[in-house]
Amino acid sequence: MAEEITEQVEREDDGYGLDNRTVAAVRLAVAAGDGPRLGALLEPLHAADIADLLEQMDSGHRREILLLDPSHVDGEVLSELDESIREEVIEFLPKDVLADAVRDLESDDVVDLVEDLEEPQQAAILDALEDADRVAVEQALSYPEYSAGRLMQREVVAAPEHWNVGDAIDYLRSNKKKLPEEFYHIIVVDPRMKPVGYVTLGKLLSTKRSVPLTGILEDSFRAIPVTQPESEVAYAFNQYHLISAPVVDDEGRLVGVITIDDAMIVLDEEHEEDIMRLAGVGEGSLSDRVIETTKRRFPWLFVNLITAILASLVIAQFEATIAQFVALAVLMPIVASMGGNAGTQSLTVAVRAIATKDLTGSNVWRVVRREALVGLVNGSIFALVMGVIGILWFGTPMLGVVIGVAMVVNLVIAGLAGILVPVALDRFGVDPALASGAFVTTVTDVVGFFAFLGLAAVLLL
């Protein structure tokens, strides 16, 4: 029966990610309390898919899965789990299963696993490690949060600088059990354990045994300080196309290595964080509870309320004008909306460029001029469109002129605000992804309403 279920799942899984039928089959197995059937369904799944499956379940179903078949929740699954439910899963795993799971992980994965846990769960995982591994993890946890020391793995393949290719190959063959599960370079060190370069495995295997390691060092070699912020580490990997890089302490001695998979995870998290913050939702996930999500979103909704009130105060100054020309109430949301969208476009480009260091002091004014001209061109085009619509809709030529000019002004200001606001916030040490949206929206709303209603008061009354 179990074999039939496994074959069925494999036939149905033609793409990537979880198949809906597999999820439904797991729910049925959990409802029936059928452990063997659940195990057969989980067996062909990748660790990332099992983690997704647990995240898609509610707390009750997760608990049932862990009680029926905890053996498939290994170290890789724990590493893939969202932090918001990782503690819950660890709490329900049997101690022997948890111990086996963490022993299979590299030191950097264990650090990532325990650093956000509460004390009891941290102690449970550390107690499951062998003494040497526990010391390595505790030392990594002593480094600043979000630093290279937290990101690195302690398992390093190093070779003395006086070795040749043959010495290195013999070492690798005779120490298979001590090697990391995955590595890309052999790091060459001097007698004081300071890295002087590294050699790729491809170059090592394609070079004669008598050639010194120092004769085939890679040009891409860069050593990373242990206290370097992980965002800077990810930038270096992306900018200089690194595959791995040694990590050194304050005295320049080798203490670990960072590989591209860990760096790319950080880069992906940075991208995701920027997107979430631009939307004002913080660092949330679909697994968060209602109260947690509410607390995270409330402050930015409150800020939006204040900015909306500020825009309404501008409108209130032109009550008499609006009372005489009702068409203004119909058209003014268009001006504000277009400005808001244009500002968001510029803002998104600016925030991403600041994060990737493409927008700097040397080119900021060129970018500002470009955005102003883009706003001017787009504003002029839409001014003509709305001017014609205003004339045809309400039969008042001057009303078309008013909304056209207001559209040009607001789109130019939106382009400028979308660049200048995040740049200014970044200069003051404030994350531009976190706070720019509220400021840019306020600027475009206030300027849009003031320009439109102010011009109307002057030209139409």
C-alpha positions, -999 to +999 in steps of 0.1 A: +000+000+000+028+024+010+046+017-023+015+024-043+010+058-026+046+068-032+044+059-069+011+078-072+027+110-057+057+107-079+035+104-110+014+134-101+044+157-092+053+169-126+064+204-116+081+221-086+067+226-052+039+209-034+011+191-054-024+199-042-033+163-043-004+154-020-015+180+005-050+166+004-037+131+008-016+141+038-047+157+054-066+125+049-038+104+064-036+127+094-074+126+099-073+088+098-043+086+121-025+064+095+012+068+102+025+044+075+004+061+049+017+095+060+053+083+059+048+070+024+035+104+013+064+123+029+091+099+018+095+113-018+092+149-008+122+173-007+130+188+027+118+222+015+085+208+004+080+191+038+087+224+054+061+241+031+036+214+040+040+220+077+037+257+072+004+253+052-011+232+080-027+248+111-012+241+145-034+211+152-026+193+120+012+201+124+010+184+159-007+154+144+019+150+117+048+152+142+031+126+165+023+102+136+057+104+117+084+126+132+112+108+115+108+128+082+114+161+100+152+161+098+178+189+101+172+202+065+135+205+072+141+224+104+164+248+084+138+254+058+109+261+082+097+296+087+110+310+120+074+317+132+066+280+135+101+265+140+099+267+178+065+249+177+079+221+156+110+217+178+088+216+209+068+186+196+097+166+182+109+137+203+144+143+218+161+115+199+146+127+166+158+163+174+192+151+183+196+131+150+183+161+130+208+187+143+238+163+142+234+161+104+236+199+100+267+221+093+276+245+121+262+275+102+228+258+098+227+250+135+235+286+143+207+298+120+184+272+137+190+282+173+197+320+172+161+330+172+148+303+196+140+308+232+164+295+259+147+261+265+148+252+228+183+265+224+195+244+253+177+213+239+195+216+205+229+224+220+227+195+243+221+172+213+254+182+197+288+167+203+311+187+225+332+201+196+302+211+176+285+227+206+316+248+213+317+259+177+281+269+177+284+287+210+314+307+197+294+316+166+265+328+187+290+351+206+295+372+174+272+401+167+238+393+152+236+395+114+274+394+112+297+371+091+305+352+123+269+341+126+267+333+089+299+313+085+304+275+089+333+263+110+340+233+088+369+245+066+392+227+042+426+244+047+461+235+034+496+249+042+511+272+016+541+249+012+519+220-001+516+210-037+486+196-056+495+160-048+497+168-011+462+184-012+447+155-031+461+129-008+448+149+022+413+150+008+413+113+000+425+103+035+401+125+054+368+119+036+348+116+068+361+149+082+353+170+051+323+193+049+293+179+030+298+206+003+328+228-003+342+246-034+377+258-025+408+247-006+419+276+015+457+281+015+471+294+048+505+305+061+520+291+093+500+316+114+467+303+099+462+335+079+446+328+045+468+338+015+445+325-012+423+296-023+422+269-050+391+256-068+385+219-068+384+220-106+418+236-108+432+212-082+420+181-101+432+193-135+467+203-124+498+181-121+506+168-087+540+185-085+526+220-090+526+242-058+492+253-045+505+289-045+510+286-082+472+280-090+456+305-066+424+322-078+423+359-085+388+362-069+402+356-034+387+379-007+389+375+031+358+386+051+362+400+087+342+381+112+323+412+123+313+422+087+275+428+085+259+399+066+243+424+041+278+435+031+289+399+028+260+392+005+268+423-016+304+412-020+294+377-032+270+392-057+293+420-068+324+399-072+309+366-082+323+347-053+316+310-047+330+309-012+352+332+010+373+326+041+363+344+073+391+359+095+392+371+131+406+405+143+441+392+138+435+379+103+434+342+112+411+318+095+380+309+116+355+298+091+341+300+056+310+314+040+295+297+009+274+311-019+242+294-008+243+312+026+251+345+010+223+342-015+198+334+013+208+367+029+205+385-004+170+370-009+160+380+026+172+415+020+151+417-012+120+403+006+125+426+035+126+457+012+094+446-006+076+439+027+087+472+042+077+492+011+042+478+016+043+486+053+038+450+065+072+445+082+088+410+084+056+389+085+046+355+071+015+336+063+021+315+095+019+345+118-010+347+143-037+374+139-025+395+169+011+395+156+001+405+121-022+432+135+005+447+157+029+448+128+006+465+104-012+489+127+016+515+131+019+521+093-019+522+089-019+548+116+008+568+098-013+566+066-043+579+086-023+609+097-011+617+062-046+613+049-058+638+075-031+662+064-042+659+028-078+665+039-068+697+057-054+709+024-087+701+007-106+719+035-089+752+026-107+752-007-142+743+004-156+774-013-140+766-046-152+730-045-187+742-036-189+763-067-173+738-090-185+703-081-164+689-110-133+695-089-144+669-064-148+644-092-114+651-108-090+658-078-086+621-068-072+615-103-044+640-098-035+625-064-037+589-076-014+596-106+011+614-084+011+585-059+017+559-085+045+579-102+061+585-067+059+548-059+076+539-092+105+563-085+107+552-049+109+515-057+138+521-081+156+543-056+152+519-027+165+490-047+194+510-061+204+522-026+204+486-014+226+474-043+249+505-040+240+516-075+227+549-063+255+569-047+266+604-041+284+604-074+253+598-096+224+609-074+218+643-091+219+627-126+192+603-114+172+631-099+173+650-132+163+619-151+133+613-128+123+650-130+124+648-168+104+615-168+078+631-146+077+662-169+073+641-201+047+617-186+029+646-169+027+665-202+012+635-220-014+628-193-021+666-190-032+666-226-053+635-221-070+648-190-073+683-204-093+669-233-114+647-210-121+676-187-133+698-216-154+670-231-168+658-198-177+692-182-176+716-211-152+740-194-119+746-213-103+763-183-110+732-162-090+711-187-061+736-183-062+734-145-061+696-143-035+695-171-011+719-153-017+702-119-009+668-135+024+681-148+033+696-114+024+666-094+042+640-116+074+661-116+072+664-078+064+627-075+095+618-094+117+641-073+102+629-040+106+593-050+143+597-053+151+625-028+131+611+002+148+576+003+183+592-003+177+617+025+165+590+049+195+568+040+219+597+048+203+601+082+207+563+089+170+554+085+161+524+064+146+540+032+124+509+026+108+513+060+098+550+060+099+564+025+064+553+014+046+574+039+066+605+032+063+602-006+026+595-004+021+626+018+041+648-006+022+637-037-012+640-020-006+674-005+011+688-037-015+673-060-045+686-041-029+720-035-018+725-071-052+714-085-074+733-061-051+763-059-051+767-097-088+762-098-093+790-072-071+814-092-083+805-128-120+795-123-133+819-097 
